[in-house]
Amino acid sequence: MANIIKALYNRNYRIFFTGQGLSVIGTWMQNIALSWLSYRLTDSALMLGWVAFMGQIPNFVLAPFAGVWLDRFGKRRVLIVTQLLSLVQALLLAWLTLHDMIGIEHILFLSLFLGCVNAFDVPARHAISVEMIDTQEERQNAIALNSVTYNMARLLGPLIAGILIPLIGEGYCFGLNVISYCISLVSLVALRLKLVSSKQFHNNMLEHFKEGYAYTFKQLPLRNILVLLGIISLTAMPYTVLLPVFVSKNLGASAGVMGFLMAVSGCGSLLAALAIASRSEFQGLEKLLVVAATTIGIGLIGFMLPASLWLSTVLMFILGIGFLIQVVGSNTLLQCMVDDSMRGRVMSFYTMILMGIGPIGSLLAGFLTSQIGVVYTLAVGGVCSLAGAFYFGRHLSVFRVQACPIYVKSGSLSSRDECRF
């Protein structure tokens, strides 16, 4: 147990962990309520894709440049601003919904607004949570605990939303998210962080962007991690956007069942996150990325079997495990390779791949669903995931050889003798 929570002995991380955990629960409640509200207003799978597209496409455009800001200025300052803006967005959603003034045009605009905010917020959270930790072993644990936080929220948020939506409506879910942002802001103010000098940043922002791009994509290990993550983000992750369609059309169920299935997926992710948090070393995670992508592919293809609640429950649990290992494994390996001076920029590219390519996939998935149906669309994503696993697996031996000097240079390993090929 001590290995799983070692990072929580750090005061700053403990406060950050608590505040962000409550905030992400509120965010997941809002996400589920917003998806259900959008589908209720439009009865359109394609519109669900558009809502997801508007909410995430800013990550593709803005996140790489956001990383330059994070490496130049204080990450806490950025987070305070982004959390305030997110609070305003949730407040507007709640007010419009509770006064029965909400329309799909409001949802699209506010989703776009929040997407622009998240382009700065997400890489800042990834970077600051690692930088407040002193030792490499605790940093790895902190990365895994971040995922525990996310997946606890992913379990509780949809479950709470599934209960509250039929009882009190979507508007109050948005209102509860407002409260969660207030808690997050208090936790950020309570952190005691060292001031980061900006003297090293003497070039203009465009030069820093180019420097970060070259550092990230000219090294095969970093590049291959992001390529595999990109394939998964584009073709497989839109399954969450299509869930309301599958629940409504194939299972003939309501928002409560959708919340239950999302909670099951979160439960699988939580167990996988706890398993990774208990690991004492990061080497070997590259092999798990292949396993995770394969698991995702099999899980999505499994939806082609005759629809039933018990089968959907099993598949969602499997997908929760696969996606968690894919996302956290990629995050951990990248964080262990990167220099502190490049952390913000590398994590911004990670955010771009994870959350910025997703909306393109969501839009494509919404279109495909309108043409061939939700089951076949999910199966296409599964086949692409298997292809990504094959691609990454073919380069695994080269990955390990080239990753070794990067680990040593970043300080994750003290010498080449510690590398396992």
N, C-alpha and C positions, 0 to 999 in steps of 0.2 A: 504493500500500500504506500509506503514511504517513497518508493521510486515513482509512483504515479503522480504524486502531488509535491514533489521536491521544489518546483518553481514557486509554489504558493508560500513558501517560507520567506520569500522576498516581499517586503511590505508594499512596494509600489505595484508589483505584479498582482498581489492579492487584491488590492483596491481596484485595479484596472479590470481584473478578471470578474469581480463581482458586478461592477457597474456595466461593463459590456455585456455580461451574461443576461442581465435583466433587460437591457436595451434590445438585444437580439431576439429575445422572446417576444417583445412587443412588435418588432419588425416582422417576424414570421406570422404573428397574428394578423398584421396589416396585409401581408402578401396574400394569405389565404382569403381574407375577407375581400380584398380587391379583385382577385381572380373570380371569386364567386359572384361578386357584384357586377363585374364586367360581363360575365356570361349571362347573368340574369337580365341585364339591360339589353343585350344584343342577340343572345342565342346564336352566337357565331364563333366557331373555332378559329376562323381567320382573324377576327378581332382580338381574341385572346393572344394570338401571335403578335399582333400590332402593339398591344399594351406592353407585352414583354419586350418587344423590340425598342419601343420608346424609352422604357425604363433602364435598358442596359446598353444601348448603342453608344451613349456618351463615354462609356468606359473604353470603347474601341478608339475613339477620337481623342479624348482628353487624358486618359490615364498615363500614357507614356510621357506626356509633358508635365503631368502632376508630379511624377517622380523627381523631376529636376527641382521643383519647389520644395519637396520634402528633404532633399539632400542639402538644400541651401538654407532653409529656415527651420524653425522648431516644429517638430511633428505634433506636439501637444497643442500649439497655437492653431495649426491647421485643423486638428480634430475638434477643438472647441467651436470653431466657426462652422464646420460641417455638421456637427450635432445640433447647433442652433438652427441652421437652415432646414435640417431634416425635421426638427420639431415644428417649424412653421408649416412645412408641407403636410405633416400628419394632422395638424390643427385645421388646415383648410379642408382636407378630406373629411374630417369629422363634422365640421360645421356645414358643409354642403350636403353631406349625406343625411344628417339629422334634421335638416330643414327641407329635405326632399327636393333639393335643387341640383343634385348631381346628375351629370350627363356623361356620355362616353367621351365627349370632347374635353371635359374637365379632367377625367381620368388620364387621358393621353397626355395632356399638358403637364399635369402634376407628376406623372411617371417620368416624363422627360426631365423635369426639374430635379427630381430626386436622383435620377441617373447621373446628371451633371455633378451633383454633390458627392455621390458615391465614388465617382472617378478619383476624387481626392481623399475621401474618407477611408476607403478599403485599403489601399496601399499604405496609408499612414498608420492604420491599426496594425497591419502585419509588421511594419518596420519598428514601431515604438514598443510593441510587446516583447520583441527580441532584444532591443537595445537596452532595456532596463534590467536585463539579466546579466550577471557577471561571467559565469562559467559556460563552456560549450555544452556540457551535459545538461545543465539547467535550461539552456536555450532550446535544445531539442525537446525537452519536456514541456517548455512553455509553448512551443509551436503545436505540440499534440494537445495540450490543455486548451489552447485556443479553439481547436476543433471539438474538444469535449464541450466547451461552452456553446459553440455554434450548434452542435447536434443535440445537446440538451434542450436548447431553444427550439430546434427543429422538431423535437419530439413534443415539447409542451405547448409551443405556440399554435401549431395546427390543431392540436387536441382541444385547447381552450377555445380557439376560434370556431371549431366545429360544434362545440357546445353552445357558445354564445350567439352565433349567427342566427340559428332558428329561434332563440329565446328573446334576444334584444336587438338584433340587426347588426349590419356591418358598421354603422356609424360609431357605436360604442367601442368596437374593436379598435377603430382608428383613435378614439379618445384615450384608450388605455395605452396606446403606443406613445402618445404625447407625454404621459406620465413617465414612461420608461426612458424617454430622452432626457427628462429632467434629472433622473437618477444618474444617468450616464454623465451629464455635465458636472454634477457634484463630484463624482469620482475623478474626473479629469482634473478639476481644480485642486483636489486633495493630493495629487501626486507630487513627490519631491524629486525632481529631475535635475541633472547637471545641465548647465548651459552649454550649447554646442557652438563652437567658434565657426564663423563663416569666412575666415580669412583665406581658406584654401580655395574659395570659389572666386577666382579672379577673371575667368573667361565669361563670355555671354551665355545665355541660357541655351541657345541653339548649339553651341559647341559642347555643352554638357549633355544635351540630348544625344548628339552624335557619338560622344564618348560612351554613354550608357548603352546605346544600341550596338556599337561595335563590341563592347565587353560582353554583352548578353548573347548575341547571335553568331559571333565568330568562334565561339568555343563549343565544340560538338556536344559535350555533356549537357550544358545549359540549353543549347538549341534543341536537342532531341527531347528533353523533358517537356519543353514548351510546345513542340510539334505534336507530341502525343496528347498533351492536355488540350491543344487546339482541336484535334480531331474529335475528342470526346465532347468538348464544349459545343462544337458545331452540330454534331449529329446525334448525340445521346442525351445531353442534359435537357433539351426541350421536352423530355417526357413529363416534367413537372408542369409545364404549361398546358400540356394536353390532358392532364389528369381530370379536370372537370368534364371534358368531353367523354373520356372513357367511363368515368363514374356514372354520368348521366345517361349516355347512349347504350353502353355495353352492359353495365351492371344495373341500370335502372334505379340508381340510388340518389341520395341527397348530399348536402354539404357535410353532414355529420360523418358519412362514410369516407368522403374525401379527406376530411381532417384525420380520421382514424388511419387511413392508408399512409398519409404523410407522416403521422406519428410512428407508425410501424417502420417506415423507412428511416426515420430519425433514430429509432431504437437500434436498428442494425448499425447505423453510423456511429452511435454512441459506444456500442460494444467494440467496434473496430478502433475508435479513437482511444479508448481505454487500453486496448492491447498495444497500440503504437506508443502511448504515453509510458507504458511500463518497459519499453525497450531501452537498453542502456547504450546502444550505438546506432548510428545512422547507416553504416555500410550494410548492404543487403536490401535496402529499400528499393533500389532500382529493379531488382527481380520481382518485388511485389507489385510494381507498376504494371508489369506484363500480366500478372495474375489478375489485378484489378480490372484492367481493360477487357480481359477475356471474360471475367465474371459479369461485367456490365453488358457485354455483347450477348451472352447467353440469357441473361435476365430479360433483356428487351425482346429478344426473339421469342421468349417464352409466352409473351402476351398473345401470340398467334394461336395458342391452345384455347379450347372452349372457355369462355369467360365465366368466372365464379369468384366469389368473395375470398374463399380460402386460398385459391391459387394466386389471386392478386395480392393477398397478404404476404404469401411466401416470396413472390417475385419482388415486391417492394422492399422486403427485408434484405434480400440478396443485393438489390440495387443500392440500398443504403450502405451496405458494407463496401461494395465495389467503388462507389463514388467517393466515399470517405478516404479510402486507401489511396485512390488516385490523386485527390486534391491535397491531402496532408503529406503524402509521400513526396509529391512534386515540390510542395512548399518547403518541407524539411531539407531535401537535397539542395534546393536552390539556396536556402539560407545558410547551409553549411559550406557552400562554395563561395559565396559572395564576400567581398571586402566591405567593411562598414561604410566606407566612403561611397560605395556604389549601391548600397542596400535599397535605398529609396527608389532608385531608377530600375533596378532589376525587379523589385516587387511591383513596380508600376506596370512593367511588361507582363508579369505574371497575372496581374489584375486585368490587363487588357485581354489576355488570352482566355482567362477563366470567365470573365463577366462581359467582355466586349464582343467576342465572337458569338457568344450565346444568343444574343438577340437576332443575329442574322439567321442562326439555326432555328430560332423560335418562329420567325417569319416564314422561313422555308417549310418548317413542320406544319404550321397552320395552313399553308397553301396545299401541301401534300395531303393533309388530312381531308381537306375539302374535295380532293380529287380521288384519292384511293382509300380513304378511311383511316381511322386512328390506329388500328391494329397493324396494318401494313406499314404505316409511317414509323411506328416504333420498331418494327422489324428491320427497316432500312437502317435506322440508327444502330441497331445491334450488329448488323453486318459490317458497318463502317468501324465500329469499335474493335471488332475482331481483326480487321485489316490493320488498324493502328497498333494493336498488340503484336501482330506479326512483324510490322516495320521496326518497332522499338526492340523487340527480341532479337532480330537479326544483327543489330549493332551493339548488343549488350557487352560483348568482350572488349570492343574498342572503347565503349563508354567507360568501363572500369579502368582501363589503362590510362586514358586521357584525364579522367577525373582525379586520379591520385595526386598529381602535382598541384591541381587547383585546391584540393583539400588542404595540402601542406601550406600553400601560399596564404590561404584565408585564415590559417590557424586552427582549423578543425582537427587536423592531425599534426603531430609534432615532427614526424619524419616519414619518408617513403616506406620505411620498414613496417609501418602500421597499416599500410594499404593491403587490402585483400583482393586479389585478382580472380 
